Amino acid sequence: MFSQRTFEAGNVWLTVEYRHFGGDEGYDIRVYTRVNGGVRQILRFDCFKYQPHYHYDPLGRDERIELAGYGMSDAILWTLKQLSYHLPEMLTQAGYPEVASEIQPESVREAVARLEEYLMPAVTQS
């Protein structure tokens, strides 16, 4: 089983780990940054087998969006695409426009490529 890994991406970093939660399980991909001198989780993608979803500002307002119709491997692929191409918009939606304005797209794409390589066995097996 995979352990937690972190991928640096400029002013944000991504972590991934496998989680069991409420009868469901799958990969949990989180986006962190520094806010007011502390670490803040600002997005979380729960790429679960049965009820994949994601959260804007999971430890604050915790807006949850269901990914109905996606399975775990599809949810992982969808998440990787969002991180690669839509992260600034998602950060703004989560309430962090200042973080979004400082995103370094190339650093994010490089981190997502490393994350994808790490998760590829999970994508091909599910």
N, C-alpha and C positions, 0 to 999 in steps of 0.2 A: 504494500500500500504506500502511497505517496505521503511524504511529510510536508509540513508547511514550507513554502519557498517564497522568497521576496525578489522582485524585479524592479530595479531603479529606473525611473523614467523622467529625469529632470526634476521639476518641482512636485511630482507625485511619485508614489511607488505602488506597485501591485503585489498583493500576496495571494497565494492559492493554497488550499488544503482540502482534504476530503472530509466531509461532515455527515453525521447521522443526526437527523432532527425530526422528531414527531412522526416516526414511521416512514420517513423519506430519507434519501441520502443522495449525495453527489458532491461535485466540486463547488467550492465557495471561492469566488474571486472578489477581492476587496480593493478599493482604491483609497489610499491615504494621502494626506498632506499635512503641513504644519499650519495651524491657525492660532494666532495670539500666543505663540511660543510653545504650544502643545501639539501633540499628534491628534489628528481627527480623521475618522473613517467617514468618507463623504459619499461613496457608492458601494453597494454590495450586490453581487450577482450570485444567486443561489441556483446553480445549474443542476437541480435535483432531477431524479428519475421520473417522478410522478407529478410534481407541482413546481416546475421551474418558474422563477420570478426574480425580480431585482428590486432594490430599494434605493430611493434618493434620500440622502442624509439619514442613514439607518439608526443613528443614535440620537437624532434630533427629532425632526417632524416625522420621519419614517414613512414616507410615501411608498407603498408597495404596488408594483405593477406585475401582473400575471403574464406569463408567456404560454398561454393556452395553445395546445397543439404541438409544442416543442417537446422532444425527448431530451435526455441528458446530453447526448453528443451534439444534437442540433442547437441546444441552448448554449453549449460551449462555443460552437462556431459562431452563433449569433453574437455572443458576448465579445468574442475576439474582434469581430468586425466593428461593433460599436466602439470598443476601446481604440481601435486603429483609426477610425474615420469620423467618429461623432463624440469623442470625449469632451471637447470644449462645450458643446451644446448641452451635454448631459450634466456637466459640472455647473453650468449656469442654471439649468432646471433644478438642480439640487440645492441652489442658493449660494453658490460660490463663484460668482462671476470674476472676482479678482484672481482666483486660482486658474480659471479658464483662460484668462487673458495672458497668463504667463506660461501656458503649455508649450512645450517644445515638441512639435509634431514628429520630428525625426527620432528623438529620444523615446517617445511613446511607441512608435512603430517598431523600433529595435527591441524594446522591452516586451511588446506583445509577440514579436517573432520568437523570442526566447521562451516566453510563456507557452506559446503554441507548440513549440518543439517539446517542451516538458510534458504537455498534456496529450500529445499525439497518440500515445498508447490507449488512453481513455476514449478518445474520439473514434478510433478504429475498432475498439472492442465492444462498444455499446450499440 
